[in-house]
């Protein structure tokens, strides 16, 4: 990321923009960093726990000790410079990755050695620690998740923050044998509960109703991604290829159980997939019923979707258009699992609320880009999408004479 690079020519900083710090005091800035790739999420619409990963190039032989806590961030100056350009909040956009340094390799070119560091968020180490936990009947499932995703062996890993009300996570319905991290899928993926790693290294527990409510609330303030902000070519995908099956979910309710069938109730010959979730009790059934609609949508949804969108973030940051800079502020603040919005300038089958299931952030001397893996709302939170209001002329699907809002208002 030398000063003669395209990144520097476009942003024209007077001081370093990025820094990689390790717990041993190592502090590397732009003149030593050759490129960064950060991956968050795995691109799947399913819930669960997905660690983030880091790959960073260094222009010298570094020889750093593996296992150290590390942070990749904008410098204070860099965060303030970008915040002034796009209107973001500096301390929100500053962290880009927090985790543990792992593998390293050196490309020896004789007079020059280049080091590549690999890292992952601390959640990637949970399957390597010795810890078991025996949930008790009636205990909130968010507590079970918290116990299984923390360990005294990982002091940098703090208990997840619960983003939904406690009743949405459900409670333990049946007596359980001691559980280890290998059982985490029973309490997250199977129940539709997502645990994400944020850019700042914080774990957050999310439910379907909470994510949907947040998406609807933010739709009034967030601006849609317009087609001109996405790099061409984009690939549309219709992924359904098999005969759709019905799905029956059974879960604890009160002192007994409840059940629901999602699919075609009238097709008596349809294959029925049984989901035994009776280890969990949901007296508030919003979460588990949303999961039923979600697993149905994974097989029954036959419209086109757009699995990935690539965005030149550097172009948006330095654009003369205010709308592009506003979009840059939102994208640089984005967390995996957040919603993004497609309005009327996209084909009708792609319009609506989409959820970000993966983010690949690439920073180098030649640019700064985001590749977003996205999935339609029905396959992520089990809810069909409303129409996203237009914010620019080309996004409108109705006569502008019918629009009562102020022109170009955010």
N, C-alpha and C positions, 0 to 999 in steps of 0.2 A: 504494500500500500504506500509506495513511495510518493513523494510530492509531485512527481511528474506524471502520476497516474491519472486516468480519467476521473476516478472518484475525487481526487483532490482538485482537478481542474473545474469540476462541476460545483463542488461545495466550497472551494476556496477557503479552507480553514487556516488559521494562523498557528494553531497548536494541534497536538494529536487528538484524534477522534475516538480511538478505541484503546482498550487496555485489557490484558490478561494478567490476573494476579493469582498467585498461589500462596498457601499458608506459610511457606518457608521464606516469604518476603520477595519472591520473584515478581517483577513488575515489568511486563513487556508492552511496548507501545507500537504505534503504526510503523515505525522504521524497522521493526523486527518481525511484524506479522505480515505474512504473504497472502493469507486467505483464511476464511472461516466458513464452515458449514454447520448449521445447527438444525437438528431435526426434532420436532415435537409431535407426539401422537404417531399412530401407525397407519392412518388413512382408513381405518375401519369404522363403520357406523356403530359398531357394538360398544358397549360400556366396558369398564374394567380399569386396570392400572397400566399405563404405558409410559416408561421412562423416556426422558429426552436424551439426545446424544450430541456430542460436540466433536468436530474435527478442525484443528487449527494448524496452519503451516507457519514455521518460524525460519527466518532466513539464515540462521546459524545452527551449529550443533549445540543443543540445549542441555541434554543430560540431566533432566529433572527427575526427581523421585516420584515414582508412581504411588497412587493412593492418597495424594494430597487433595485437600479441598481447593477448588478453583472457581474463579468467577470471570466471565467474559462480559464486559460492559462497555458502554460509551463512557468516555471520560466526563468529568463534570462539565468541562468546557464543551465537549462534543454534544452532550445532552442539551445544554443551554442553547448552543448554536442551532441544532435541529428544531428545538422547541420554538425558537424565534422565527424559524423559516416556515413552519407548518401550523403553529398554534397548539402543539401538544404540551403536556405537562412533563417537565424535564425529569423529575424523579420517578415518573411512571415509565418512561421510555428508556431510561438509563440501563437497567439490567437486561441482558440478553441471554445469559445462561449461568446456572449455578450447579455445581456437581463435583464429581471426583475424577481426577486424572487417572487414566488407565494405561493402555498400550501406547508405545511410542516406536517410531522407526526413523532411521536416518538415511537420506539419499546422499551417498558420498560421491561427490563429483571431483575428487582430487583436491584442488585448491579451495573448494567450497562444499560445505555440508548443509543440507536442508533437513530440518527436523519436523516431523508430523506428530502431533499429540492427539490422542483419542480420549474422549471422556464421556461420562454418562451421569445423569442425575442420581442422587443417592438411593432412590427407589430401586435402581438396577441391582443393588447389593442385597436386597431383602431375602432373596432365595439362597443366600450364603450365610445367613446368621441362624444361630440355634435359639429358637424361641417358640414356645407353644402357649396357647391360651384356650381355656375352656369357657365358652360362653354360657351364661346362665339364662334360664327361661325368663322371658320378660325384659331382658336387657335390650337396649336400643342397638340396632344393627350398626349405626354410625360408630358406636363405642367398639364393637367387634372389629370393624374396619380399621379404626384408629389403633387398636392393639396389634393387629396383624401387619400394619404398615409402619411400625416404629420398633426400635430395639435399643437397649443400652449399648449395644455394640456399634451403633450408628448414631453417635451423639449429634451429628449435624442434621439429622432427620427429625423434624418436629411433627407432632400429631397433626393430621389434616384438619383444615378449617371446614366446618359444616356450613354449606351455603343455603340449605333448605331447612324448613321447620322439622323438628325431630320426628313428628308422626309420619312424614313422607318416607323415611328410611325403613320404617317397620321395626318389629322387635323379634327376638328369638322365640320361636313357637314350640320347639322341642328340645329336650336335653341333648347336648352335643358332646362328642368325644373331644379331647384337646385338639385344637386346630393350629396349623402352622401356615406360613405364607403360601405354601402350595395349595391351600384351600381358599385363597382369596377370591377366586372366581365364583365360588358359591355365594359369596356375600356382595359381590359387585357385578360381574358380567351377567350372571344368571338372573339377577334381580333388576338389571338395567341401571345400576348405580355407577357413575363415572368418578374416578379419582384422577385428577390431572395435576401435572407439575407445571407451575407457572414459570415465567421467565426469571422471576426472582427466587426460584427454588422452593416455593411454598406449595404444599399439597392442598387441594380443595376437593371436597366431596359434593357431587352434583346429582340431582334427581331429574327425571323427565319433566314434572310439572314446574319445578323451579327454573329449569333452563328455558322452557317455553314461555313462562311469564316474563323472564328477563328479555327474551328475544322480542316479544311483543312490545314491552315497555321501551326498549331501545330503538325500535323501528321509528318512533316519532322524532328521534334526534340523530340517529346514524344515517349517513347518506349511502345510497345504493352504489355498488360497483358498476360502472357503465362499461360497455363493450370496448370502447376506445382505450380504457385503462388496462385491459388485459392483452397480453401479447398474443398475436396470431402465430401459428394456427392453434385453435382450441379443438379438442376432440369431444364429440358428444358420444354418449354410450347408452345403449339399451341392453342391460345385463341379464334380463330374464331369459332363461333358456330351457327350463324344465317345467313340468306340470306342477302348478302350485299345490301345496299341501295345506291342510288345516292344522291349526296349533291349539292345543288345549293346555291351559295353565291352571294349576291347582296350588293354592296357597293357604296358609293359616288365616283364620278369621274368627275373632272371639275365642270361644273354647273349642271350636271345630275347624272346618275348612270351607273354602269357597272355590268355585271353579268357573272358567269361562272358555268358550270356543271361539277362535278367530279364524275366519275363512269363509267358506260357502256352507252354511248350515244345511242347505237343501241337498247337497251332493253326498249321498250316503256311501258312495264308492271312493270318496277322496281319502287319501292316506292321512291319518291323524298323528301328529307328532306330540307326544306327551311331555310336558314340562312339570316335573314334580318339585315344587318350591315350598313344600310344607314345613321346611325347617324355618321359614320366615312367616311372621304374622303381620298382616296389613289391615288394621281396623279402618285406617284411611286408605282406600283402595285406588286412589288416583294414580300412584306410581305403578303399581303392578298391572293395572288395566291399560295404562299407556304402553307398558312393555308388551302386552298382548297385541295391541294395534301395531306396534313397531315390528314385531317378528312376522306378523301377517304381511306388512308392507314390503318386507325384504323379498318375499316370493310373489306377491300379487301385483306389485307395482310394475307396469309395463311401459311407462312413458320414458322418454329420453331424459338423461341427466348429464351433467358435465362434471366428470370426476375430479378434474384438476384445472386450476386457473393460475397462470404465471403472470406476475406483475413486476414491472421494472420500477422498484421503489425509488431509486435514485432519480429517475425521470419525473416521477410525481413530486418529489421533494423540491426539485429545481424548476418545475413547470411555471410558466407565466399565468396559468389558469388557477384561480382560487379554488375551484372545485377539486382539481388534482391535488393541491396542497392540503386541502381539508381531508381528502381521502388518505393521503400519506400519513396524516396525524392519526387516523383511525387504525390503519394497517400496522404502523410501527408500534402501536399500543396493544395490538391483537394478542389474545391468548388462544391456544388450542382449545377447542370446544365452544368457542364463541359463535354467535350467529353473524352471517353476512347477508346482504340483501341484493336481489336482482330484480330490476324493474322492467318497464315495458320495452326497452331497446334490445332485450334478449328475446329469443324465440319463446313462444308462450309456454312450451313444455319445460323451460328452464327458469321461468320467472318465479319469484317468491322468496321465502326465507330458506336459506341454506345454512348448514352447520359445518364449521371447519373441523375436520377430523384429523388433519395433519398439516404441519407447516414445515417447509424446508427453507431456511433463511441462508442465503449465500452472500458473503461480503468479500470483495477482493479489490485489487487496484482497478479493475475494469468496470466494476459496478456493484450494485446492491439490489438483490431481487428476492422476491417471495414466491414460492410455489405452494399454493393452497390446495390441499385435498379437501373436497367438500362433498356433502351428501344432503339430499333433500330432507326436509323436516320429518316427514312421515317415517323414514327409515332410521331416524336418530332418536326422536322423542315421541313418535307415534301419533303425530297430529298433522292434519293437512294445513297447507299454508294459505294465508290471506293474500290479497293483492298488495304489493309494495307500492306505496305512493311515489310518483315521479318527482324528481328534483331538477331535472334538466329537460329541455324541449324534446329531444329524441326519445326519452323514456316514457312519454305520456301515451296512454292507450285510450284517451278520451279527449274531447275538444278542450283546448285551453280556456275557452270561454266558460267552461264549467268549473274551473279551478278558483277557489276562494282564497287560497293562501297568497302571501306576498311573493312576487317573482324573485327567484334566486335566493329565497330564505332558507336558512339551514334548519 
